[in-house]
Amino acid sequence: MTIAFTKEALDKLQPSDKRCYISDPKTFGLRLVVYENGTKTYILNRVIKGKPKKIRIGRYDCITISQAREKAKNLNAQIELGGDPHEEAQAQKRLLTFEQLFAKYYDWHLATESKAPDHNKAMLEIHIFPVLGREKAAEIKPTQISQLYEKIGSAISKYSKIDEIKYSYGSANRILNSVNAVFNFGIKHDLIACTNPCHGLKKVKGKSRDRFLNLDELKLFFDALKLEEKIFDDYFKTLLYCGARKSNVLSMEYPAINFDFKFWRLPETKTKNKEVNIIPLSDPVLKILITRAAFNEFYKEPSKFVFPGDGKSGHLTDPKKSFERIKKRMNVFDIRIHDLRRTLGSYMAINGISLPIIGKALNHKSQVSTEIYARLSHQPVLDAVNLAGSTMANLTAIRRR
């Protein structure tokens, strides 16, 4: 398909279920590729030394039409003079190290699409870069990936530098997923010429964490909270009572809270599952939020955030030091902040609430995430066993008569 290359015309091009190639009538061989996901990229489509070749010029949103035409003309000149810019580009791809490939992945994708880009970067800097960082990305073998995966997964007794999470196959799986994403990105955007060395690697299923605060620990927790500043006291109680994720509660805003109908609306841009989350607010957490809202109105400059802070974000950002003090007062050190969310789900399960309701309360997209609470949902099973036992006992008593 050939159309005049104008910004207005190319902006209107929409993706379809097949890759679409648009030819420029002014520049020989210049094409705009519209991928299925909506990405648009300029290429030069030429036959070089008897073989059809596609040479990537640049993304539509990164260079102008005139720049694409100028580069296409220069490439055409090289080809006419007997050169092979496609082979030269392939040679450059073979020279790109994994660190260099990750840098492009970070700038082009991770920094804008991920909620924790620096966390992902830190994990690779610690675990991957020392071993594979300077390796040519296109030359990394599946055996190198599998050996590194085994090394990370089997070192359970050591500790990671990130959030004190133990090395395990669970963390090894997360790291491998990040490495896999980097290679997929490089191949998709024609930055490296290879197959993904992560493909086909058999991963060990990580054990789901099921830690929650028991009744004795809850009492210790509430006692320890009394010695914290009011903002931390309210923050951790809100986490416990509504079961939301740490980062979402940190950035909680008053306009998103419906006090009349007792729910908090999180837009899809702020949720892990990329869907709107409606979080019900129980009476204990509603009392905390109403009190904070009332005090907020007295401030000279009221904040839109429930837990305001002095930093750039405008809200509280670092509750870790407070949580460390709380653990020390409790004399319980194997709990994490995320365990408060799991505590709410656990006590719902203990009280016989069904797994679908628990999943909905915690906004789990997949039922798999909710299955860890099945082991605590013993009340319905106990009731069923008691009913069956009573029936059998009654039948036995009747026969004896």
Residue pairs with C-beta under 8 A, 6 or more apart in sequence:
1 20
1 21
1 22
1 23
2 22
2 23
2 24
2 25
3 9
3 22
3 23
3 25
4 25
5 24
5 25
5 26
5 27
5 30
5 32
5 65
5 69
6 65
7 65
10 22
10 32
10 40
10 60
10 65
13 20
13 22
13 32
13 34
13 40
14 34
14 38
15 34
15 35
15 36
15 37
15 38
16 34
16 36
17 36
18 36
19 33
19 34
19 35
19 36
20 33
20 34
21 31
21 32
21 33
21 34
21 45
22 31
22 32
22 33
22 34
23 30
23 31
24 30
24 31
24 32
24 69
24 72
26 69
27 69
27 72
27 73
28 72
28 76
29 44
29 45
29 46
29 72
29 76
30 42
30 43
30 44
30 45
30 57
30 68
30 69
30 72
31 42
31 43
31 44
31 45
32 40
32 41
32 42
32 43
32 60
33 40
33 41
33 42
33 43
34 40
35 41
39 59
40 59
40 60
40 61
41 56
41 57
41 58
41 59
41 60
41 189
42 56
42 57
42 58
42 59
42 60
42 63
42 68
42 71
42 72
43 54
43 55
43 56
43 57
44 54
44 55
44 57
44 72
44 75
44 76
45 52
45 53
45 54
46 52
46 53
46 55
46 75
46 76
46 79
46 86
47 53
48 79
48 84
48 86
49 84
53 84
53 86
54 86
55 75
55 85
55 86
55 89
56 89
56 189
56 190
57 63
57 68
57 71
57 72
57 75
58 67
58 68
58 71
63 71
75 85
78 85
79 85
90 193
93 138
93 190
93 191
93 192
93 193
94 136
94 138
94 139
94 192
94 193
95 136
96 136
96 137
96 138
96 186
96 191
96 192
97 133
97 134
97 135
97 136
97 137
98 128
98 129
98 132
98 133
98 134
98 135
98 136
98 137
98 140
98 182
99 129
99 133
99 134
100 137
101 137
101 182
101 183
101 185
101 186
101 191
101 192
102 121
102 124
102 182
104 185
104 186
104 189
104 191
105 181
105 182
105 185
105 186
106 117
106 121
108 185
108 189
109 185
110 117
110 120
110 121
111 117
114 120
115 247
115 272
119 162
120 178
122 161
122 162
123 162
123 174
123 175
123 178
124 175
124 178
124 179
124 182
126 160
126 161
126 162
127 148
127 152
127 175
128 148
128 175
128 179
131 144
131 148
132 140
132 144
132 148
135 144
137 183
137 186
137 192
137 194
138 192
138 193
138 194
139 194
140 194
140 197
141 197
142 197
142 198
142 199
142 200
142 201
144 197
145 176
145 179
145 197
145 198
145 201
146 201
149 172
149 175
149 176
149 201
149 203
152 167
152 171
152 172
152 175
153 167
153 168
153 169
153 171
153 172
153 204
155 167
156 166
156 167
156 168
158 166
158 167
159 165
159 166
159 167
160 166
160 167
160 171
165 171
168 206
168 207
169 203
169 204
169 205
169 206
169 207
170 206
170 207
171 206
172 203
172 204
172 206
173 203
173 204
173 206
176 198
176 201
176 203
179 198
180 196
180 198
180 199
183 192
183 194
183 196
183 197
183 198
184 196
185 191
186 192
187 194
187 195
187 196
208 371
208 372
209 339
209 342
209 372
210 342
210 346
210 372
210 375
211 334
211 335
211 336
211 339
211 342
212 339
212 342
212 343
212 345
212 346
212 347
213 221
213 335
213 339
213 340
213 343
217 330
217 332
217 335
218 343
220 329
220 330
220 331
220 332
221 236
221 240
221 326
221 330
223 329
223 330
224 325
224 326
224 327
224 329
224 330
225 232
225 233
225 236
225 237
225 326
226 233
227 325
227 329
228 236
228 322
228 325
228 326
229 322
231 307
231 316
232 319
232 322
234 288
234 292
234 307
235 249
235 250
235 307
235 316
235 319
236 319
236 322
236 323
236 326
236 340
237 284
237 285
237 288
238 244
238 249
238 252
238 285
238 288
238 289
238 306
239 246
239 249
239 337
239 340
239 341
240 340
240 343
240 344
241 282
241 284
241 285
241 288
241 344
242 249
242 264
242 279
242 280
242 281
242 282
242 285
242 344
243 279
243 340
243 341
243 344
243 345
243 361
243 362
244 264
244 266
244 279
244 341
245 272
245 338
245 341
246 319
246 337
246 338
246 341
248 266
248 270
248 271
249 307
250 307
250 315
250 316
250 317
250 319
251 270
251 305
251 313
251 315
252 264
252 305
252 306
252 307
252 315
253 304
253 305
253 306
254 293
254 296
254 304
254 305
254 306
255 304
256 264
256 265
256 266
256 267
257 263
257 264
257 281
257 289
257 293
257 306
258 264
258 265
259 286
259 289
259 290
259 293
262 280
262 281
262 286
263 278
263 279
263 280
263 281
264 278
264 279
264 281
265 276
265 277
265 278
265 279
266 276
266 277
266 278
266 279
267 276
268 274
268 275
268 276
271 277
271 363
273 363
273 364
273 365
275 363
275 365
277 363
279 363
280 361
281 289
289 306
292 306
293 306
296 302
296 303
303 314
303 315
304 314
305 314
305 315
305 316
307 315
307 316
308 314
308 315
308 316
309 315
309 316
309 317
311 317
319 337
320 337
323 337
327 333
327 335
341 362
342 372
344 361
344 362
345 358
345 361
345 362
345 370
345 373
346 373
346 376
348 357
348 358
348 361
348 373
349 355
349 358
349 373
349 374
349 376
349 377
350 376
350 377
350 378
350 379
351 379
352 377
352 379
352 380
353 377
354 377
355 367
355 370
355 371
355 373
355 374
355 377
356 367
356 370
358 370
358 373
359 367
359 369
359 370
362 369
362 370
364 370
